[in-house]
Amino acid sequence: MNAEVFAKEMGLKSWQLKAVLKLLQEGATLPFIARYRKEATGNLDELQVGEIKDRAEKAEALEKRREFILAQIEELGKLTPELRKLIVEATDIQTLEDLYLPYKARRKTRADIAREKGLEPLARLIYDQRDPRALQKVKDFVGDAVATEDDALQGARDIIAEWINEDAPLRSKLRQLFDQDAHLYCKHARGKKDVEEAQKFRDYFDHHEPLKRTAGHRFLAMMRGVELGFLKLSVSPDEDRAAYILKKHCLRGYSDATDQVRLAMADAYDRLLQPSLENEMIAATKEKADEEAIGVFATNAKQLLLAPPLGEKRVLALDPGFRTGCKAVVLSEYGDLLLHEAIFPHEPQFQTQKSTESLQNWVEKYRIEAIAIGNGTAGRETDAFVRIALKEQIAQGLQVYMVNESGASIYSASAVAREEFPKEDVTVRGAVSIGRRLKDPLAELVKIDPKSIGVGQYQHDVNQSLLQKRLDAVVESAVNGVGVNLNTASKHLLSYVSGLGPVLAKNIVEYREKVGGFVKRSQLMDVPRLGGKAF
């Protein structure tokens, strides 16, 4: 990547950007660079370091694609000095792909078939549009492979249409038109208008708007409707403006040959160019919508992770339910499981009195300081029941909290939960997770896939690898921003500390158990496989 150009675009000094890139290449993480290498980067914050990393990754991907394209065309023996110069100077992926398009491996096209019939010289003669007697030579191409003059002209037009489609400067002009002028059109799929499940998308049954003004959440909603088969989506610019660009680029003079080029040009646009650029625009809009949504998800996730911890208090946690009852667990101030049972205060059992007595007994016996109630099914009803059953205790200072339980069921069935509570049922593990989330949200939520903690409405519709990458970065940032207690942190929490990972985190916990805890940080150097670089 050109450090000078990127630094200027970001409003930074080139030495700052180079310093960050060097640290990233050495394996340093974003939180580490932002917190502990300020003197090297000129006090760049985590967002700036993250932007440099993203730009570097995109530049690297562009270079890899450039090298691949150069190698492929050279292998075909078609890499001219002029083409090499264009490829080397290309600054974006679209330009690269346009230049590569004529040489890309593909299934046999109509133009390929026409070439096999020997019609490429005729296509060149017609597309040149300079010979006023070009069409008089069509008969010379009729023979065993080509039955009639009309067949010869059709084959020539197929070849010309492919040339027009693969014309990089023309594709660039039309792409600019799509960028500036394209409209998005959304309609209900045939026969789906009255389907009950499709009604949630009825606002888009006859919808259109400028593509560049389409809000990300609306686009993701439409794409979900398309995926489910309820909607059809199309993108196109003003047809007259597109036709003008094509005419200006492709037509020369006024001859019979020009009329043939005009037919090929219309075919190229309708059959090849428009669908290709439409797909490109939809993909670009989806990418932009994903970025916006993932940004919201990341913000929501960070708020959940950094919610104030209740701290070392004894907690009674309830995972609410109707028919199967409320799963209750008691956790010590250190998060250890002391008791687990089920109560049935709601329908159909309505064991209100027995459930009340159980709660009052547990609160007194275990000196409970806070109640955690999951906010899922029967959450509100359980909260109301608890406030009546423990009215006196609440008046004396007992706190009752509703806790976001998104992902608790994911945790309860995970390998992490099985390792922590090998003998307990999944319902018990879920209740424990709810209680521990109240005590220390960050320490508990790092055990769960960030996508499972309820961070947004369209989290399953966006690019999953990008979402995972961004949310992992949020967790890493949160953990390193808050810090961890080396003597109490779980291996899952430790694994997000800059310089560590799952293996070193496991080794730290095992060493800690062996020596009875750390008294100074330098002891980390005695942990197996934890060398000077990680330290």
Phi, psi and omega in degrees: 000150179277103185299322182297314182294312181296319179299317180296317179298327183268358181072032181242170172274147183297328180293329178293314181296317180296323180295318179296315181299320180296316179295320178296319179296332179279357176098006179289145179269165180302310180300322180297313181297315184292329185264324190244001178231035181299324182293333181278330186256358182075038176065034175291139180272180186295325179294317180294318178297320179296322179294320178298317180298316180297315180296320180296320180294320178293320179295321179295319178296321178296317180294320178297318178294321179299314180298319179297314182296316178300317181295319182294316181290324178295323178297329178282350181076024185239016182271096179278161177303322181294316180293319178302318181298317180296318181292317181296325184273353180297134184251359179217161186292327181296316179297318178301312183293325177297319180291328182278338187310314182295343186249000184286139177296138184203171174287158182300131182255172176300323179293322178298318179297319179295323178295319179299336179272004177080027186262001182296319177302322178294319179299318180295320180298317181289315185293334178294326174060028181249338182268110181295345180252023184301316185287343177288344182267000182299322183300336180292344183259000177276134182187212182297320184276335183236116189284317186225169177295324178298321177295322179295317179294321179297317178297318178298319179295324177299318179293316180297319179300321179291320177300317180297318180296326184266009180281105186301313179300321179294316179300323179296317179296315180292325178297319177298321178296315178300316180302317187274326196236348189297144174250147175261131179240127181232130179223163176288146178291153182303128177078007183251357187300322185260005178291132185302316183293339182279348187295335178295345179252014187298335178296344183249013181293334177210076190234138172210151180195160176301134184298319184290347178257004181287121180292145183302318183293327177292318181296318179296324177295317179295318180296326176296318177297323177295314181300324181277354178086012182265339184233158172236136186238138175217156180224130178203150178269185175297123185296324181294320179292321177296317180297322180295316179298317180296314181298315183296326184275327191253331188264136178223119178080186181224089181223176176299324179296322179298322177298322178292320177296321179299319178294317179296322181296315179296320178295318180299318181291310184292321188266331188238302187293307184299312178299321181295312181289328175299312178299321180296317180293319179296318179296319180293320179293322177296318180298318179294317179296321177299315181300315181296313182295317181295326175299318177294316180301317182297318179297314179298318181297319181296322178296320178294315183295324185261017174300142183302129179284148176287329178096197186278079179233154178281127189235139169255118183250139181236126172260102191293157176188158178266277186299318183272000178082178178260123178279123183246137175225149174248129180244138177289174178298342179261004178089008179283144180280119182256331183201148171215132178209178176235142174238158186229069183279348186250181176297150001270354185281318181053047177274059187298311183296313180298319180294322179297314180299320179298313180300312182298321179295315181295318181300318181286313185296318185259007179051053183296135181252344180203150177248130176248126182238125177296145185266021180274211180306132180069013181297310181296319180296320179292321177300316179297318180297314182299318182293332175280314183296326184244035184304314183293316181296322179294321178297333181270003174120356177294127183266140177241128183234140168270130185242134176296118185259011179305127178089353181297322179291327176296314179299316187299334181257006185275166177295327179299313181294320179296325179291321181285320184227071185296335185260356185261154179287159180299328181293324177293316180299321179297318179293321177300317180299319179298314180296318181290331177297324177291318182293315181204088184307315183297311183298328182274318185289338179293346179279351187246144173307125182307331180290347185259008184257019173069062186258353181179163186289325186248029187296337180269356182260346184268173178301113188291323180291322178292320178299314180299316181299315182292318181290324175299321179294323178296316179298314179300317180296318181296314181297315182285336176287321181277321185089169180227155173272113186300334184266352180234342184296140176287165180294333179291321178289317180298329184296341180267357179288136181307129178095345179256192180182182183304318184291310181294324178298317179297318180296323179296314180297317180295320178294319179300316179294327182288317185264353179084019177114162180264141175250343175207152185296331182298342177296340179301331180294344178271352179288132180307132175072006178260099184266189184298323182296312179295320180298000000 
